[in-house]
Amino acid sequence: MSRFFVFLVFSSWLGTSMATIAQESITTTTWGSVNDQEIKKFTLRNNANQEVDVVTYGAVITAIRTPDREGNIADVVLGFDNIEGYLSSENPYFGATIGRVANRIGKATFVVDGQRYNVSKNSGENSLHGGTHGWSSKVWNATIQDDCVVMTLVSPDDDEGYPGSVTAIVSFQLTNDGELRIEMKAHSEKATPINLTNHSYFNLAGHATNASELYKHMITINADCWTVTDSESIPTGEIQSVVNTIMDLRNLKKFGDVIDKVPGGGYDNNFCLPKSYNDGKVNFVAKVVHPSSGRSLKVYSNQPGVQLYTTNSVPENGIVGKNGAKYFKHAAFCLETQNYPDAINHENFPNSVLQPGDTYNHVVLYKFGVKN
């Protein structure tokens, strides 16, 4: 992959977004090493007392600090204190950039251009979040470009069984109006499925407050349909209306009123955004409010779907996270903007194959604020 292509991609980002950025500072620290590769942590700050930490291992967001209506700062994403936590088998992809294909691929197999490919199985007979050693477990290169952190990764041909060498570029920006802007781009030398996402776990009351506060959150998702799945969470290909179902979150609902009514003990479902969203533009996806603190999160994206996950699969004794906090079932929610899961195996789902010469382009905005 040429440096010229990388420069062109990054230049296109600057032309559309940098005018809105007024970053106070980005600082860099060393955060340990993995296989003798140094891990760097970047802290982005704005003038609204908000900070975001991202590290080069897995292009992971490790912390988001934002004030409540009284000005009290809290870290609102789950995670670990150090690199050892992210390397552990207990890490459920906290804050990670997921690739080459987020979510699930049924039976870990697909066909592209008449050729069948078998990718690594790490969820029973299926593939989850890029396979055994997906992009969330790679060390990314990183630079500071003006007011954003830009991370790059080259995934070689046959990485986890996927065809084509792929160059990925992920940019993190924090604006003064509380918007964390993540842009994910990719280019491949062969036709290959691509579906990236960010896997941050949010709890707007603070990362250590668990279900007792999560249940107080109010959520709305601008989705009129959802993709039905089988017992292994693999899409059947059926797309159902949310009307008169527990999947209807078009109006504000309290998590505590709905979460235990969802089959399987919580949400782990792909919601289909309105078909008008398939225009490549950034549109409203979801809003979450924690009434007690006033903290709010609005999500915008140019993707056709979003996975709502409510941290259902946690060991009974919890996961030890930042500052010794223990995370239990329903500790947080994820809003993973994405293409539909297993899209490569369903002709009626949006196309997920990136062709040589084309650019994968995924924008997600997490905008943090306060509701009085």
C-alpha positions in Angstrom: 0.0 0.0 0.0 1.5 3.3 -1.0 2.1 6.2 1.3 0.5 8.3 -1.4 -2.8 6.5 -0.9 -2.6 7.0 2.9 -1.9 10.7 2.4 -4.8 11.1 0.0 -7.2 9.4 2.4 -6.0 11.5 5.4 -6.1 14.7 3.3 -9.8 14.0 2.5 -10.6 13.8 6.2 -9.0 17.1 6.9 -10.9 18.8 4.2 -14.3 17.9 5.6 -13.8 18.0 9.3 -10.9 19.9 10.6 -12.6 23.3 10.4 -14.8 22.2 13.3 -11.9 21.1 15.5 -10.4 23.3 18.2 -8.3 20.9 20.2 -6.5 22.1 23.2 -3.8 19.4 23.3 -2.8 15.8 22.7 -0.2 14.3 24.9 1.6 11.0 24.4 2.9 8.5 27.0 4.4 5.1 26.9 2.0 2.4 28.0 4.1 -0.8 28.2 4.9 -3.2 25.3 3.6 -6.2 23.5 6.1 -8.6 21.9 8.8 -5.9 22.2 6.5 -3.4 20.4 6.1 -0.2 22.4 2.5 0.7 23.2 1.7 4.4 23.2 -1.2 6.2 24.9 -2.6 9.4 23.5 -4.8 11.7 25.6 -7.0 14.1 23.7 -8.4 17.1 25.5 -10.8 19.9 24.8 -11.8 23.1 26.5 -15.0 21.5 28.0 -13.1 19.5 30.6 -13.4 16.3 28.5 -10.6 13.8 27.8 -10.3 10.7 25.7 -7.4 8.1 26.0 -6.6 5.9 23.1 -3.8 3.3 22.8 -2.0 1.7 19.9 -2.8 -1.8 21.1 -6.0 -2.6 19.2 -6.6 1.1 18.5 -8.5 0.9 21.9 -10.3 3.7 23.7 -9.3 3.1 27.3 -11.0 6.1 29.0 -13.5 8.9 28.3 -13.8 11.5 31.0 -16.7 13.9 30.9 -18.6 16.1 33.4 -22.1 15.8 34.8 -24.5 18.7 35.3 -22.6 19.7 38.5 -19.3 19.6 36.8 -18.1 16.3 38.4 -15.9 14.4 36.1 -16.3 10.6 35.6 -14.8 8.0 33.3 -17.8 6.6 31.4 -16.2 3.6 29.6 -15.2 0.2 31.0 -11.6 -0.9 30.7 -8.4 -1.9 32.4 -5.6 0.1 34.1 -2.8 -1.4 32.0 -1.9 -3.4 28.9 -1.9 -6.7 30.8 -5.7 -6.3 31.3 -6.3 -5.9 27.6 -4.1 -9.0 26.9 -6.1 -11.2 29.3 -8.6 -13.8 28.2 -11.2 -11.9 30.2 -11.1 -8.9 28.0 -14.4 -8.7 26.1 -13.0 -6.3 23.5 -13.2 -3.2 25.8 -13.0 -0.1 23.6 -11.4 -1.9 20.7 -11.3 -1.2 17.0 -12.8 -4.4 15.6 -11.8 -5.9 12.2 -11.4 -7.2 9.6 -15.0 -8.1 10.0 -16.9 -7.1 13.2 -19.6 -9.2 14.7 -20.2 -12.8 13.4 -19.6 -14.8 10.2 -21.7 -18.0 10.2 -19.7 -21.2 10.1 -16.6 -19.0 9.6 -16.9 -19.3 5.8 -17.9 -17.3 2.8 -17.5 -17.0 -0.9 -16.0 -14.0 -2.8 -15.7 -14.0 -6.6 -16.5 -17.7 -6.7 -13.8 -18.7 -4.3 -14.6 -20.1 -0.8 -12.6 -18.8 2.1 -12.5 -20.3 5.6 -11.6 -17.9 8.4 -10.6 -18.7 12.0 -13.3 -20.0 14.4 -13.4 -18.4 17.8 -17.1 -18.6 18.7 -18.1 -22.3 18.4 -18.2 -23.0 14.7 -18.4 -19.3 13.8 -16.1 -16.4 13.6 -16.5 -13.4 15.9 -14.9 -9.9 15.6 -12.2 -10.8 13.1 -11.2 -14.2 14.5 -8.7 -15.5 16.9 -6.2 -12.7 16.4 -8.3 -9.9 14.9 -7.3 -6.2 14.6 -8.3 -5.6 18.2 -5.2 -7.6 19.2 -2.7 -6.0 16.8 -0.3 -3.1 17.6 -1.2 -0.2 15.3 1.2 2.5 14.2 0.2 6.0 15.2 1.0 9.7 14.6 -0.5 13.0 15.7 -1.7 14.9 12.6 -2.7 18.4 13.6 -5.7 17.9 16.0 -6.2 14.1 15.7 -4.6 10.8 16.4 -4.2 8.7 13.2 -3.6 5.0 13.6 -2.6 2.7 10.7 -2.4 -1.1 10.3 -1.5 -3.4 7.4 -3.3 -6.7 7.5 -1.5 -9.2 5.2 -3.1 -11.4 2.7 -4.6 -14.6 4.4 -4.6 -12.8 7.8 -7.0 -15.0 9.8 -7.9 -16.6 6.4 -9.2 -13.4 4.8 -8.2 -12.6 1.2 -6.1 -9.6 0.3 -3.6 -7.3 1.9 -5.6 -4.5 3.6 -4.4 -1.1 4.8 -6.6 0.4 7.5 -6.5 4.0 8.8 -8.5 5.1 11.9 -8.6 8.7 13.1 -9.7 9.9 16.5 -10.7 13.6 17.1 -12.2 15.4 20.0 -14.1 18.6 19.4 -14.8 21.4 21.9 -18.6 20.6 21.7 -18.0 17.1 23.1 -17.9 15.1 19.9 -15.5 12.2 19.6 -15.2 11.6 15.9 -13.9 8.3 14.7 -13.2 7.7 11.0 -12.3 4.3 9.7 -11.0 3.8 6.2 -9.6 0.7 4.4 -8.2 -0.2 1.1 -7.6 -3.8 -0.2 -5.5 -5.4 -2.9 -8.2 -8.2 -3.4 -11.9 -8.3 -3.0 -12.6 -9.0 0.7 -15.3 -8.4 3.3 -14.8 -5.4 5.6 -16.9 -4.3 8.5 -15.2 -2.2 11.2 -16.7 -1.0 14.5 -15.7 0.6 17.8 -16.5 -1.6 20.8 -16.7 0.8 23.7 -18.7 -0.1 26.7 -20.5 2.9 28.1 -22.0 3.6 31.5 -22.8 7.3 31.8 -23.0 7.2 35.6 -19.3 6.1 35.7 -17.5 3.0 34.6 -17.7 1.3 38.1 -21.5 1.8 38.8 -22.8 -1.5 37.1 -26.4 -2.5 36.6 -27.9 -0.5 39.4 -27.2 2.7 37.4 -27.4 1.2 33.9 -31.0 0.3 34.5 -31.7 4.0 35.1 -30.4 5.0 31.6 -33.0 6.0 29.0 -32.3 4.9 25.4 -33.8 5.5 22.0 -32.5 3.9 18.7 -33.7 5.3 15.3 -34.4 1.8 13.9 -37.5 0.4 12.4 -36.3 -3.2 11.8 -33.8 -5.7 13.3 -32.0 -8.8 12.0 -33.3 -12.1 13.4 -30.7 -14.6 14.7 -30.6 -18.3 15.5 -29.5 -19.9 18.8 -25.8 -19.1 18.0 -26.6 -15.4 17.3 -26.1 -15.9 13.5 -28.5 -14.0 11.3 -31.1 -16.2 9.6 -31.5 -13.6 6.8 -34.9 -12.5 8.1 -35.4 -8.8 8.8 -38.3 -8.0 11.1 -40.2 -4.9 12.0 -39.7 -3.6 15.6 -43.3 -2.7 15.9 -45.0 -4.2 18.9 -41.9 -6.0 20.0 -39.2 -5.5 22.7 -37.0 -4.3 19.9 -39.0 -1.1 19.5 -36.7 1.5 21.0 -37.8 4.4 18.7 -39.1 6.2 21.8 -37.2 6.7 25.0 -37.2 3.5 27.1 -35.6 2.9 30.5 -33.2 0.0 30.4 -34.6 -1.3 33.6 -38.0 -1.7 32.1 -37.0 -3.7 29.0 -33.6 -5.4 29.4 -34.9 -8.5 31.3 -37.7 -9.0 28.8 -35.2 -9.6 26.0 -34.7 -13.3 25.1 -31.2 -14.3 26.2 -31.1 -12.0 29.2 -30.3 -8.7 27.4 -29.8 -7.0 24.1 -27.2 -8.4 21.7 -29.0 -7.4 18.5 -28.4 -5.6 15.2 -30.8 -2.8 14.6 -31.4 -1.7 11.0 -31.4 2.0 10.5 -33.9 3.6 8.0 -33.2 2.7 4.4 -32.7 6.4 3.6 -29.5 6.1 5.7 -27.9 4.1 2.9 -26.8 7.4 1.3 -23.3 7.5 2.8 -24.2 10.5 4.9 -23.8 10.7 8.7 -27.2 10.4 10.3 -28.7 10.1 13.8 -28.5 6.6 15.3 -29.2 6.6 19.0 -29.4 8.7 22.2 -28.8 7.6 25.8 -29.4 9.7 28.9 -28.5 9.1 32.5 -31.1 11.3 34.3 -29.4 11.4 37.7 -26.1 12.8 36.4 -27.5 14.5 33.4 -24.9 13.0 31.1 -26.0 12.2 27.6 -24.6 10.4 24.6 -25.8 10.9 21.0 -24.5 8.6 18.3 -24.3 9.4 14.6 -23.0 7.3 11.7 -23.0 6.6 8.0 -23.5 2.8 8.6 -26.7 0.9 7.9 -26.8 -0.9 11.3 -26.0 -0.7 15.0 -25.4 -3.5 17.5 -26.9 -2.8 20.9 -25.1 -5.0 23.5 -25.9 -4.8 27.2 -22.9 -6.7 28.6 -24.8 -10.0 29.1 -21.9 -12.4 29.1 -19.8 -11.7 32.1 -18.4 -14.3 34.5 -20.5 -14.6 37.7 -17.6 -13.3 39.8 -17.2 -10.3 37.5 -14.2 -8.8 35.6 -11.7 -6.7 37.6 -11.3 -3.4 35.7 -10.0 0.1 36.2 -9.1 1.1 39.8 -10.0 -2.3 41.0 -13.7 -1.9 40.1 -15.6 -5.1 39.3 -17.8 -5.2 36.3 -20.8 -7.5 36.4 -23.7 -8.5 34.0 -25.4 -5.4 32.6 -22.6 -3.2 33.7 -22.7 -1.1 30.5 -24.1 -0.8 27.0 -22.4 -0.8 23.5 -23.6 0.9 20.4 -21.5 -0.6 17.7 -22.3 1.1 14.3 -21.7 -1.4 11.6 -22.9 -3.3 8.5 -25.3 -6.1 9.3 -23.7 -9.2 10.9 -22.8 -12.0 8.5 -23.7 -9.7 5.6 -21.2 -11.6 3.4 -23.5 -14.6 3.5 -26.9 -12.9 2.9 -27.7 -11.4 -0.5 -30.5 -9.3 1.0 -28.1 -7.5 3.4 -26.1 -4.5 2.5 -22.9 -5.3 0.5 -19.8 -5.8 2.7 -17.2 -6.7 0.0 -14.5 -4.1 -0.6 -13.2 -4.2 -4.1 -9.6 -3.2 -5.1 -9.5 0.5 -5.9 -12.4 1.3 -3.7 -12.3 2.8 -0.2 -14.2 1.6 2.9 -15.4 4.6 4.7 -17.0 4.4 8.2 -17.7 7.5 10.3 -19.1 7.3 13.9 -19.6 10.3 16.2 -20.1 9.8 19.9 -21.3 13.2 21.2 -21.2 13.7 25.0 -23.2 16.4 26.7 -25.3 17.3 29.7 -29.1 17.4 30.0 -30.3 19.8 32.6 
